[in-house]
Amino acid sequence: MKRLILPAGAALAAVTPGIAAAAVGRGAVNHSPTAAHVRAYERAYHEVAKRYGRRTPGRNIVEDGTAGRGPVTDAEVVASTTVLDRMLAPAPGVAAPVSSTTPAATTSSTSPVATGGGGVPACASESGTNYSTGPSNTNSSSGATGRYQITPGTAAAYGCNLSTPGGQDACAQTIYAHQGASAWVGCGG
């Protein structure tokens, strides 16, 4: 009779795969996404694209993988599905932004701290204090524009009017309330 000699970790994985994965730690085990998670992600991804435009949900990580890292893990699919679901069902209790057309709303602030009002962090001001929506302050590939570089699809998703500084501030406050600072690249998103 032949004996199979396995390292202790492999034996543990063979007997209790869930416990072994937890014991090994995050990143050491690469689990492929489950079929149920892929279906949920695809449903949410396509619904966001249908409602708000094909660019709004960004890269389809199930079809295209992650930039520079290849295939996605189940945890990445679940996390992305959560973000897409939040886009489809905004948090309750947050009123839609109302654009302001008062003359005071047309001035810009130079303060380096939370200047958008409502606690929006300074890092969200991707264009400094430039509220312009003209071609010189609009991303030609994504269409993101204004002080906070908000894409047209995101503005539509939250019912924002980006044509005024007050509308941009209100939109940034709404996005921040729903998604937090990670909605902006400069804030770690």
Phi, psi and omega per residue, in radians:
M1 nan 2.270 3.131
K2 -1.580 2.521 3.095
R3 -1.904 2.447 3.086
L4 -1.713 2.116 3.139
I5 -1.794 2.075 -3.133
L6 -2.045 2.559 2.993
P7 -1.084 2.707 -3.078
A8 -0.984 -0.707 -3.139
G9 -1.109 -0.681 3.136
A10 -1.204 -0.663 3.108
A11 -1.134 -0.734 3.106
L12 -1.099 -0.716 3.134
A13 -1.132 -0.632 -3.138
A14 -1.205 -0.596 -3.095
V15 -1.495 -0.776 -3.079
T16 -2.395 1.417 -3.055
P17 -1.025 -0.634 -3.126
G18 -1.171 -0.752 -3.141
I19 -1.209 -0.687 -3.135
A20 -1.098 -0.730 3.139
A21 -1.107 -0.713 3.119
A22 -1.159 -0.651 -3.119
A23 -1.225 -0.602 -3.111
V24 -1.235 -0.654 3.084
G25 1.913 2.896 -3.092
R26 -1.197 2.361 3.062
G27 1.602 -0.380 -3.104
A28 -1.380 -0.505 3.135
V29 -1.992 2.200 -3.111
N30 -1.815 1.754 -3.131
H31 -1.587 2.254 3.056
S32 -1.188 2.617 -3.141
P33 -1.088 2.501 3.089
T34 -1.312 2.746 -3.141
A35 -1.057 -0.695 -3.139
A36 -1.121 -0.710 3.132
H37 -1.207 -0.645 3.096
V38 -1.113 -0.768 3.119
R39 -1.072 -0.769 3.138
A40 -1.108 -0.730 3.127
Y41 -1.111 -0.862 -3.121
E42 -1.053 -0.722 3.106
R43 -1.044 -0.887 -3.107
A44 -1.141 -0.752 -3.128
Y45 -1.022 -0.862 -3.088
H46 -1.227 -0.556 3.100
E47 -1.200 -0.735 3.095
V48 -1.092 -0.773 3.126
A49 -1.093 -0.676 -3.132
K50 -1.193 -0.763 -3.101
R51 -1.288 -0.734 -2.918
Y52 -2.077 0.039 3.119
G53 1.916 2.621 -3.003
R54 -1.163 -0.376 -3.131
R55 -1.488 -0.360 -3.024
T56 -1.006 -0.836 -3.094
P57 -1.306 -0.155 3.132
G58 1.353 -2.698 -3.093
R59 -1.136 2.388 3.025
N60 -1.457 1.740 -3.020
I61 -1.201 -0.408 3.116
V62 -1.246 -0.744 -3.129
E63 -1.410 -0.692 -2.986
D64 -1.849 -0.135 -3.071
G65 1.303 -3.043 3.118
T66 -1.709 2.613 -3.082
A67 -1.022 2.028 3.052
G68 1.361 -0.075 -3.098
R69 -2.082 -0.126 3.092
G70 1.495 -2.562 -3.045
P71 -1.053 2.630 -3.112
V72 -1.564 2.801 3.065
T73 -1.681 2.907 3.102
D74 -1.058 -0.717 -3.133
A75 -1.072 -0.685 3.120
E76 -1.170 -0.663 3.114
V77 -1.160 -0.751 3.128
V78 -1.104 -0.777 -3.141
A79 -1.100 -0.750 3.133
S80 -1.183 -0.629 3.088
T81 -1.095 -0.681 3.116
T82 -1.076 -0.750 3.119
V83 -1.124 -0.784 3.137
L84 -1.105 -0.709 3.110
D85 -1.103 -0.639 3.095
R86 -1.151 -0.575 3.106
M87 -1.190 -0.563 -3.115
L88 -1.417 -0.520 -3.104
A89 -2.287 1.449 -3.132
P90 -0.965 2.677 -3.102
A91 -1.006 2.438 3.133
P92 -1.232 2.659 3.052
G93 1.553 -0.055 3.111
V94 -1.823 2.057 -3.101
A95 -1.279 2.644 3.077
A96 -1.123 2.512 -3.116
P97 -1.169 2.554 3.092
V98 -1.987 2.210 -3.113
S99 -1.292 2.567 -3.135
S100 -1.896 2.352 3.131
T101 -2.058 0.310 3.123
T102 -1.260 2.652 3.141
P103 -1.021 -0.579 -3.134
A104 -1.103 -0.471 -3.106
A105 -1.283 -0.235 -3.106
T106 -1.546 -0.113 3.106
T107 -1.495 2.723 3.136
S108 -1.959 2.723 -3.133
S109 -1.819 2.623 3.094
T110 -1.993 0.177 -3.124
S111 -1.220 2.377 -3.090
P112 -1.420 -0.079 -3.132
V113 -1.745 -2.927 -3.064
A114 -0.933 1.703 -3.019
T115 -1.853 -0.206 -3.104
G116 -1.428 -0.052 -3.080
G117 1.398 2.785 3.102
G118 1.148 0.296 3.102
G119 1.412 0.261 3.099
V120 -1.158 2.187 -3.087
P121 -1.196 2.684 -3.119
A122 -1.046 -0.541 -3.113
C123 -1.148 -0.264 3.099
A124 -1.303 -0.349 3.139
S125 -1.393 1.385 -3.036
E126 -1.208 -0.329 3.101
S127 -1.968 0.511 -3.126
G128 1.130 -2.088 3.118
T129 -1.954 0.350 -3.079
N130 -1.550 1.826 -3.142
Y131 -1.493 -0.013 -3.062
S132 -0.992 2.447 3.041
T133 -1.944 0.287 3.120
G134 -1.335 3.043 -3.077
P135 -1.039 -0.509 -3.124
S136 -1.271 -0.265 -3.134
N137 -2.168 0.466 3.127
T138 -2.179 2.255 3.113
N139 -1.208 2.111 -3.047
S140 -1.207 -0.420 -3.130
S141 -1.588 -0.659 -3.090
S142 -1.767 -0.349 -3.083
G143 1.462 0.020 3.135
A144 -1.049 2.420 -3.013
T145 -2.572 2.891 3.050
G146 1.407 -3.043 -3.076
R147 -0.999 -0.698 -3.055
Y148 -1.730 0.061 -3.137
Q149 0.874 1.008 -3.128
I150 -1.590 2.307 -3.141
T151 -1.315 2.685 3.125
P152 -1.012 -0.662 -3.140
G153 -1.134 -0.701 3.107
T154 -1.179 -0.733 3.106
A155 -1.038 -0.750 3.122
A156 -1.158 -0.669 -3.124
A157 -1.082 -0.590 -3.116
Y158 -1.798 0.081 3.105
G159 1.196 0.634 -3.055
C160 -1.577 2.647 3.007
N161 -1.958 1.876 -3.077
L162 -1.547 0.061 -3.051
S163 -1.345 -0.260 3.124
T164 -2.153 2.702 3.063
P165 -1.027 -0.693 3.109
G166 -1.110 -0.659 3.103
G167 -1.175 -0.669 3.104
Q168 -1.170 -0.735 3.108
D169 -1.088 -0.782 -3.139
A170 -1.111 -0.694 3.128
C171 -1.134 -0.769 3.123
A172 -1.078 -0.683 3.110
Q173 -1.108 -0.730 3.135
T174 -1.155 -0.797 3.122
I175 -1.070 -0.770 3.137
Y176 -1.077 -0.692 3.116
A177 -1.129 -0.592 -3.099
H178 -1.532 -0.703 -2.979
Q179 -2.014 -0.233 -3.089
G180 1.357 -3.063 -3.070
A181 -1.150 -0.404 -3.089
S182 -1.167 -0.097 3.070
A183 -1.181 -0.325 -3.129
W184 -1.969 2.348 -3.130
V185 -0.990 -0.745 -3.106
G186 -1.144 -0.252 3.141
C187 -1.818 0.222 3.119
G188 1.736 0.127 -3.112
G189 -1.487 nan nan
